[in-house]
């Protein structure tokens, strides 16, 4: 273990390996390994101190691989889990949220692409939201198109923080979705991850970023690498960092990766943090 300055935080990455149980009907299941050791090596090679592991959708609500990773490097990592729509009351009970919080979890992800929308007004979701709010957690939402308009009222009234994934996946042919995301971001509990420009297009991502800056507080923007760029594995970590820095400018980009991320994840800003020495000295990808 090395003592290193507490610096940048990458708020969005995935880890996995072949052989893990996957959900039936998953849109995409990688055949390669993206283990924690490689992610830590990539962070170290690019001058990033800490990272947030987001449960991949193809692993469903079995968060055991992610939780084991958090336990192996608790000072360097936080997590965002997925829960079963049929077990919200159990998966997000007050005691379970308390235990997950102690393990380093700080949010719940809803990846709604191609999925039915949950009814966030159901009693089990409302109770879960209250438990999440007590611990400072957020609800992270990946949605697209008309889903944003359909979700807008429930997200506006959600009791904890909301995080919009990948700039809301903006597409020029869906102006209503862009408007809904901008309206959400104007609210003080809604944050946006500046990530995944290849999941819409670089130009649409840049246009959306500019509109977000005009419509809400830049204190609620954070950067995520989206490593290892599932379905877009030709991307490189260093190039994505440079994209974010060019898009936001040096001062805002630094805030997105330090104070903004620290605030969202309730992560202290110590003068030093413990970072695990990477077991793999991988490429700067």
N, C-alpha and C positions, 0 to 999 in steps of 0.2 A: 504494500500500500504506500502511496506517495501523498505528501501534503502539496496541494496545488491551489492556486487562487480560485475562489468561487467566481466563475465568470458566466459564459453563455449557457443557456438551457435550450435544448431541442425539445419541443413539446409534442412531437408526434413521430413515433417509429413503431415498427412491428418486429417481433422475433418469432421464429418457428423453426421446425425441422421436419423432414419426412418421417412418417410413422405416427405422428400425433393424430388422435381421433378427430375427424372432420365432420361437419354437418352434412346431412343428405341434401343434395341439390345445390351445393355451393357453386356460385358462378365461376369461381377460379380457385384452384388449389395448387400452389407452387410445388414443384418437384425438387427444388434445391433447398439447402439449409441456410437460414439467416439467424445464427445463434447469438446469444448475448455477448459472448467473447468477441465476435467479429464486430458487433455494434459498438462495444466499448473501444475497440481498436480504431474504428472509424472516427468516433468522437475525439479520441486523443490525437489522432493524426490531423484533425481539423481545428484543434484548439477549443473544443466544446467540452464543458466541465460536467454537465448533468443531462439526463434524458428522461423522457416520459414514454413508457411502453403502453401502446394502445392494443387491446385485444383484437386480433384479426377476425373478420367476420366468418371466415371459413372454419375457425375453431369453435364457433358458437359460444355457449355460456360456460364451457369447461375452461375456467381461468387458471387451472393449476400450473401450467407451464409459465405463465406470466407471474403468478404469485411466487413461484420458486425463484424466478429471476430477481424479483424485488427483495426477497430474503437474502440473496447472495451479495447484493450491493445496495443496502438500504439508504446510504447517504447520497448515492449518485443517481438513484432512480425513484420515480413515482409511476403509478399505473392508472389506467382507465379500463374498466372491466365491461363485459357484456353480460346481461342477465336474460333469463328465459322469460318470454312474454307470458307464459303460463304459470310462472313461479315468482312473480314480482313481490308478492307479500312475504315469501320466505327468503328469496335472494337479497331483498333489501329491507328486511326487518330491522328494527332499531339495534338489536344485538349484533346482527350480521354486518350492518354498516359500521358499527363501532369496531368490530374485529378487523374488517377490511381496511378501515382507516389506520388502525395500528400497524397493518402490514404495508402501508404506503400507498393505498388506493386513494384517489382523489376525484374520481368521476365515473360515470356510467355512459357507455356509448350506445346510441341507436343508429345503426346503419340501415337506412330505410330504402336504399336503392333497390327497386324491384320487389319491395315488400309492402304488405298492408300497413297502414298507419295505425299506431296504437291510440287508444282512447285515453289520453292523459288526464281526463276528468274522472276516471274510474276511482273508486275509493282506495284500491291498492296502490295506484300510481300517486294519488294525492298524499297518502301516508308515506310512500317512499320519498317523495319530494321534500316533505317536512324533515325526514331523517337525514337526507342528503344536505339540506340547508343547515341543519344544526352542526354539521361537521365541515361546512364550507365547501362541499363538493359541487361539481357541475354536471349537467346533462349535456353530453356532446352529441350533436345531431349531424349526420350526413344524409342529405336529402337533395332532391333536384326538381326542377319544373314546378308543376302545379302542387306538388307536395308541400312546398313552402307556404303557399297561400292557405292550404287546408290546415296546416299546423300553427299558423300565426297566432290565433287567439289563445290556444293552449300554452304556447311558448311564452307569450306576453304575460300570462298569469302564473307561470311556473314559479314556485317559491325559492328555488336555488338558482345559481348561475347557469346560464346557457352558453354553450360553445358551438359555433357554427363551423363545421369542417370545410376545409379546402375552398375558402372564400364563398361558400354556398354553391359551388359548381356552376358558375355563371355561364349562360349561353345567350347570345344576342336574340335568338328566336324565342326566348322565354322572358320578355320584359316584365311580366307580372311577377315571376319568381325573383328577379333582381329587385323589383320594388319592395316585395315582401321582406327580403333579407335586409335591405336598407332600413326599412321601417323598424324591424326588430333591433337592428344595431343602434338605433337611436335611443334605445332603452338601456338604463344603467346596469342591468343585470346580464346583458348579452355581450358576449365576446366573439371574436372571429379568429380562426387560425389562417394565417397567410401561408398557404402551402399548396402543393399539387397543381401548378399551372398547366401541366400536361394533361390533367383530367378534365379541363375545359379547353383552353388554348392560351398561349402566352399573352396574346393581345386582349382576350376577354378577361383574363386574370388581372392584367395591368389596369384595364378600364374599371373593373370592379374595385380594385384597391383604391384608385383615385376617388371613386365615388364614396367609398367607406370613410376615407379620411375627411371628406367634406361633410358627411352626415352623422358622424359620431366621434367619440373620444378616441384618440390614438393610444390612450392608456389601456384600452381594451383590445389591442391587437397583439397577437403572439405569433411566433414563427415555428413552423414544424417542417422537418426535412421530408417526412413520409418515407424514410428509409425502410426497406430496400426497394421502394418504388414498385410495388407489385403491379404486374401487367405493363409496367413501363421501365423494365430493368435496364434499359440503355442509359438511364439518367446516372449522374455522378454526384456524390455528396457535395464536393467542393463547388461544382457548378450550380447546384441548388442554393447553397449559401450565397454565392455571388449574385444569383438572380434576386434573392431577397434583399441583399445590401444595395443593389442597384435600384431596385424598385422603391425602397423606403428611404434611402439615403442613410449615411453613416449614423447620425444621431438617433433617428427613430428606430433603425434596425437594432442598434445596441440596446435601446430601451425594451424593444419587443423581446429580446433574448435575455434580458436581465430582470429589471424591476417589474415589467409587466408579467412575465412568466412566474416570477416569485410570488406576486400578488395572487394570480389565478390559482396557483397550486398550494398556497399557504406555506411556501418554502422560505425558510429564513435566509438571510443574506449574511452568513458568517464571514469573517475575514479569510477563512480557509475552509475547504470542504475536503472530505476524504474521497478520493477516486480510486477505484480498483485498477491495479496494473493489468492491462489487457493481456489475456492469455494468448491472443493471436495478434501479431503485428501485421495487420492486413493493409491493403492499398487504401489510398485516399479516395474511396468511392462513396 
